[in-house]
Amino acid sequence: MAVPENLLPEMLIEQARRVVDANRDAGRTIALAESCTGGLVGAALTEIAGSSDVFEVAFVTYANQAKTSLLGVNEDVIEKLGAVSEEVASAMALGALERSGADIAVSITGVAGPGGGTEEKPVGTVMFGRAVRSADTESYSQLFEDNGRAGVRLQAALWALELLLPE
């Protein structure tokens, strides 16, 4: 069986390489909390030789119960606002940061499709959280083009990697 050099799209690998190099240069370590991307960001980072210099841990918390038990997201917040909300994304990032020794954590939660979208949160709606030690936690909302489940997940992974770059 012929094995490809990379398992993931080249654009994702190149962005992950930028993140690994920039965080290594900055002396920072990374944690992730992924939901709709299912570990895609972590997979991209680990495609890069030497990523262990910066990549500490990834929580793949697809189910709401995993978000609460592994990351400490408040059940009431999920019930009231839904798992796809800026508040949940912030709590996921903060939970990943608190449960790791990393310097920065990014979270992703969203609606990748093809189903699951609503009028308020259509397919392609993705929320991100960014938590940095000794800084405020930030959240972001993006509506990506619905070009299929893989397309939404790829766009979300690229955006999350961008959030991991030092400012």
N, C-alpha and C positions, 0 to 999 in steps of 0.2 A: 504494500500500500504506500503510495506517495503521500508524504506529509507536507502540507504547505508551510512556508517559512513563518507566516503569521496566521493566527486563527481569526483575526478581526480585521475590519476595513482599515486600510492604510491611513486614512484621515484620523481615525481614532487612535491608532498607534502613534502617529506623529504628535498629536496633542498630549497623549500620555507621556511621551518622551520629554516634551517641554516641561510638563508638570514635575516629573521626577528630577530633571536637571535643575530647574529653578528652585525647588524645595531643598535639594541637596546643597545648592549654593547658599541658600538662606539658613541652612541648619535646622530645617523644620521637618516634623513628622506629621503623617496624615492618618486620619480615621474616616471611615465612610459609614453611612446608614442608607441603604438602598431599599426601595420598595419596587416601583414599577420597572426599574432597570434590572432587577434580579441579579445583581452582582456584575453587571457589564462594566461599570467603572473600575471595580476592583480587578476584573479580568484584563482590562486594558492596561492598567498599571503594572500588573504582573507579567505582561508580555515584554516589558522592558528589563533587560539584564541590569542588575544592580538596584532594582526598585526596592529591595529590602532595606536599603539605606534610609528610605523615607516612608515607606508604606507599612503601617503598624497593624491595622485591623479593619475589617469590614463586617458590618452587621447587615444581613439580608433579612429584613423584617417585612415580608410580604403580607402576612396576616396582621390584623389589628391587634390580636392578643400578643403577638411577638413584639409589636411596637411598645405595648405597655409593659410586658414582663422583661424584655431585654434592654429597652431604652428608657423606660420610666415615663413614657407618654401617658398623660392623664386620660383615663377611659372617658370621663365626662367631656373632655375637649373633643375626642374623636366622635362621640355620640352627638354632640351639639353641632360641630362644624364639619364633620366628616374627615376621613383620613387624608383626603386631598384638600388641604388647607394650609395657609402660611403658618398658622399656629402649630399645627402638627409637624410641619417641616422644621420649624425652629426647635421644637421640643426634641425631635429626632436627632438633630445636629448636636444640641446641647447634651443629650443623653450619650451619644457616641463619644463626645469629648470627655465627659465626666467618667466614663467607663473605660477609658484608655489613657495612655500617657502621651497621646498625640498633642501637637501644638495647634492643629486645625482639623475641623471635621466638617464635612459637607453631607447633606441629606437630600434625597430625591423621593418624592411621592407624587403619583399622578395617574392619569387615565390614558393608558397606551392603546386601548381599543382591541378589537374593532367594536366591542360593546362596552357598556358601563358608563358611557357619557350621558350627561343630562343637558338641559338648556343652560343651566348655570355653569356647569363644568363639562363642556363638550370633550370628545376624544381629542387628545393633544394638550389638554390642560395639565401642566406639571408645576409643582411647588418645590422650591429648594430652600434649604436652611444652610447657614454658614456660621459656625461657631469657632472663635479664635480665643486662645487663652488670653486673659487680661483685656478682653474687648467685648463689646456688645454683640449679641447674636443677631444676625440679619436674616430676613426671609425675602424670597423673590417668587413671583408668579409669572409663568410663561405660557403662552398658547402657541404650540408648535403646529405646523402644517400637518394635517391628518393625511399622511401618505403611507398609511399602513402601520401596523404594530411595530415592525422592525424600524421603520423610519422615525416614529415618535421616540422610541427607545434610544436610537442612535443620536438624535438631536438632543435629547435630555442628557445623555452621557457626555457629549461634547460640551454642553453648557456647564455641567457639573465640574468637568475637568478645568474649564476656564475659571471657575470659582476657587479652585485650589491653587491658582497661581499667586505668588506673593505680589502685594500691591506696590 
